[in-house]
Amino acid sequence: MKRPLFLARGPYRRRRLRDAARILPFAGAVLFLMPLLWPSRGTGLNGLYMLAVWLGLVAVAAVLRLWLGDESGPED
Amino acid sequence: MPFNLLVLSCVSYVVFLFLVAFIAERRAAAGKVRWLRSPLVYTLSLSIYCTAWTFYGAVGSAAASGLEFMTIYMGPTLVFVGWWGLLRKLVRIGRQQRVTSIADLISSRYGKSNLLGVAVTLISVVAATPYIALQLQSVVLSFGVFAADDREGTALWVAIGLALFTVLFGTRNLDANERHTGVVTAIAVEAVVKLAAALAVGVFVVWGIAGGPSDILARITAADRPEWALEPARWAGLTFASAAAVICLPRMFQVLVVENADETHLATAGWAFPLYLLGMSVFVIPIAVVGLEMLPDGNPDLFVLTIPLEAGRGDLAMLAFLGGFSSATSMVIVAAIALATMLSNHIVMPIWLGLMRPAVSGDVRRVVLLSRRLSIAGVLALGYAYFRLSGGGEALASIGLISFVGVAQVLPALVGGLFWRGATRVGAAVGLTLGAAVWMYTLFLPSFGAISADGFGIGWLRPHALFGTEGMDPLLHALFWSLILNVAGFCAGSILSFPSPMERLQGAAFVGVFDTAPGPSGWAGGAPEAEDLLVMAQRILGEETALTLFQAEARAQGRAGYLPDPTPAFLERLERRLAGAVGAATAHAMIFQVAGRAAVTVADLMAVADEAAQIMEYSARLESQRQELTRTAAALRDANAKLTRLAEQKDAFLGQISHELRTPMTSILAFSEILMGDVAPEDARRQAGIIHAEAIRLTRLLDDLLDLSVLESGQVKLHVSDVRLRAVLDRALAAAEHVRPRHDLTVFRDSGAEALVLRTDPDRLAQVFINLIANARKYCDAADPQLRIVVRAQDGGVTVDFIDNGRGIPRPAQASIFEKFARLDESGQAGTGLGLAICREVMMSLGGTIAYLPGQGGAAFRVWLPL
């Protein structure tokens, strides 16, 4: 039952990728809330910014999926 | 466009969907499911999140308040790109526990408590009713755009049509945990239509009407108005509400968890679903801006339709109309399936179970299916009634948001249950009740003026200013207070109460779902009779499925036949299997009725304690090894007893055979001596007759013995030909007539199934059938003896079951009836004790099998032949 304290390079990298997958929604939330902090720049520019963030999230999630997709290991 | 033409195109679209669903079900039945259950179809089916509300209403919302409509998509986007954290756990638990709905998940997590199941069901139904009404309204509105001569009753016909479709494809198989391949495929097709429509209208607006992206940007800047500025509180609050809703909406839970065929699909949906949402919303602002320019007096909710019409593009408008129609229909179909499963599993079934005690008798399958179908009709009727009563006045977006806040009340109990072992049933119940009550009081009831705004004259009770919090947006006010009180109640209730053993067990199983070592079973302790379990399982899962399940389990335990040992592990698996059909709480209650004892005690729970887990695990292993040994010893004892019995029977049989040989011999000798003397001719004839009959008896006995020895030596010659099963059965029934001819036996057959053509030796097969039918005639002791002959194709062969309604064969004797010389009783029925042994040998030489089928309410034999 006892889990190892230190990991080899490969598993270590995978764990950090899992961390990234967990952090992603929070990063997205912060980016989505950014327009509230700016002085109004108009609906057009704000809209473009939102679409760019959105597309960025999709891209990062797609890249993470390449590494994490087929894993179904235990929670670390 | 004339009204009739519009109706015609709608009907042909629906017929097309019918065909899609039908073909998908056919392919699934034939096992060709590879692309039907691909990540792509899974992702597309998630698009039921985009209802008619988002299809039409997003543009309306953008015209009124700018970018705010995006919040409805931002929440789901964040939840899905973060699938690794929450959704993965949800889906894993859903699959492991065979969860049938979100109410079932909550009920199962908190000790299989049906009270919580009922609470979640009620909240979901109340929240979904206006939402369904909204879909009907959107279809009616979009009809109105095309056909000036709008008719009454459009909504009614749409509701009836949807109910029909849902019943046809949503309740085909009982196991709610089985996937509805047809429905999901049809929804995936609708998702493509929706997206294509939204993109086509958007492209037309940007490049057809405006002069490309830069022109659109200029127009947006020109059209910008002060009320389009972002409101921080609503921006954040609505994002949160939509994130909660995408997890808690019953229909989303249905496609996300229940219909999930493979966990890895979730990883694809993690980026593909946000991309779909992006596609649905990228052109919303351009459409709104251009619409406001072109049609300043038009209803912004319908710009998607009216802009193409105004520009003379009827074809594009038709595509947009079908897109909206798809959004409405797919949402209603899945919502109806999800709500009907919840209503039937958590409200109808427990009541019926309480009234009828059906573990003892009655057909459960039919009741469940019927209650599900009625629930679907009921849910749609409720939606229609709300549509009529409310008159369809409000802007589309506000109704949807009211529903979102309602279902968000499930979130604390859900997320708390997944990550916090200390969450208890009391806490969940208190939180849900408080949250739902506050939502009703501050948002739902005021939405149609069912409550006065002055709070019964008490200042701090005003529905839009609880505790004096004035000036908040009413929606955010309701969201804030309902969830704050919900979470507070949930935490306080959980901390102050003490969970029952079952709750703690389920809590550990849910929170630690990724720790692969299984926890202690919920059924440690004594054991019910396996045959009783089989009888119950057959009535829920269906005869074939239950028999297959029990047979596989028995084989895994190293036993032949259909009755495994009722070990705790088996009980647990069986319970989960049943839960897939009737929900966790009901399944638990039904097994409890058969087992008749408390499932788990605090002492059993000691094994859950983390500190002692390792020692406990070790001793549990020892314990299971001990049980294994006990079982092996029992099996050995069984075998020994069988051998002893056989040896005794063999001796007895040799004695008997000499006796049986000697009795006719003696009379033959005696009468032939008399015949050698002087006898009158008529006496001589009588005595010769006796000699003849006795000689026949002798021959039959010797024939049987000879037959058996030939069969056993494997030197039998088969005369194989193509023959219809019906002909063999007809022949066997006719031949068996002479056994107890005055004994009436009613035979039930299924001539349709018997039309099968077999390639086998018809004489040998008929011999087996004659034997089984003759046995029924001889031994069936019912007052009104009946024999059912059931024919089914399965496992690449055909099974023929012979089931009578007599006393059956007692458990201890079942193991040895196919042995030679085995005879059940000494009641004096003439028989050599070789019949079934011969049957077994014949079936072996035909490449088939014969077995005793327990739990059928009488003696039952199953003959299996390869096709």
Interface residues (C-beta under 8 A of the other chain):
Chain A: M1 R18 A21 R22 L24 P25 F26 G28 A29 F32 L33 P35 L36 S40 G42 T43 G44 N46 G47 L48 M50 L51 W54 L55 L57 V58 A59 V60 A61 A62 L64 R65 L68 G69 D70 S72 G73 P74 E75
Chain B: G66 L67 M70 M74 T77 L78 V79 F80 V81 G82 W83 W84 G85 R92 L217 I220 T221 D224 W228 A229 L230 P232 W235 A236 T239 E263 T264 A267 T268 G270 W271 P274 L275 L278 V282 I285 F514 D515 T516 A517 A613 Q614 E617
